[in-house]
Amino acid sequence: MEEKEIRLIRLISGEEILVKILKENDISTTVENPILLIPNKDAIGFMPYMSYCDIDNGLGIRNEDIMFNLKPTEELINNYNKMTAKVVTPLKPKIVT
């Protein structure tokens, strides 16, 4: 797996999170910028995972708590990059008549 690759992880709790993998070993996986996927009827919502905690140095997840670790679709990767980017891209201006 590439360093800092974006992955979709499903935890045994049922939560699905988009993450960047920092490092892995036999016991745990350390991730950064976890984003929780919130599926609803028409779309998928996104919310920072554990937003009430200071996890700037990474979040360690025990491998026994991970059901699967997959490569997400390009659309999810693009949404993840927009949400975790340090630079905010302004919306295209619209002409209202």
N, C-alpha and C positions, 0 to 999 in steps of 0.2 A: 504494500500500500504506500502511496506517495505521502511525503511529509505534508502536513496541513491539508490533507484531502478532505473535501466536504462529503459527509456521509449521513445517511438516514439510519438512526438507531431506534429500535423498538425495545423498550424496557419491559420486564416481566409485569410491571404495574399496568401495562397497556399504553403508556405514554409513548408518543413518537416524537423524537427531537432531531432537528437538523443541527449538525455540529461540524467543527473542524477538528480533526484528530491531531493532537500534539504528540502523543506517544502511546505505545501499547506494550504490555508485557503479559506474562502468563496469568497474572492476578487481576490487573485492572487496565482500563483505557482512560487516558486523560484527554479531555476535550476542552475547546474554548468556544465562546459565543454560542451557547446552546439556545436554540429557538424551538419552542413547543408548537407542534402542528395541532390545530383544532379543526377537525372536519365537521362540516355541517351539511345541510341538504344540498346546497348549490355550489359550494366552494370550500376552500381550505383557508382557515384563518391562521395567523402567526402571532405568537406572543413570546417575549423573552422568558426563558425558563429560569426559575429561581431568581426572579428579578429583585427580590428583597434581600439577596445575599451578595456579598463581595466575592465574586469568583473570577476576578481579573487574571489571576495566576493559573487558571484552569480548574476544571471540575473532574475529580476522579470518580469513575464508575466501576464497580466490581464487575468483572466479566460474567460472573454467575447471574448478574441482574440484567444482562443483555440477551434478548431473545434472538435478534438478528441485527446485522450491520450491513447495509446495502448502499450502492451508489444511487443517488436520487436522480430524477429526471432533470433535464437542462432547465426547464421552467422553474423547478424548485431551487436549483442552484442559483439561477438569476435572482429569484426573490430573496434568497438567503444573502447573497452578496449585497443587494440593495439595503437590506435591513441591518447588516453589520458594517457597512461602509462608514468610514470616518467623515467622508465628504458627502454632503447632501446635494443631490442633483435636483435642481428646481424643475417644477412641472412646466410643460410647454405652455406658453401663453395662448389663451383662446380669445378670439374676437367675438364679443357678444353684441348681437344686433337687435 
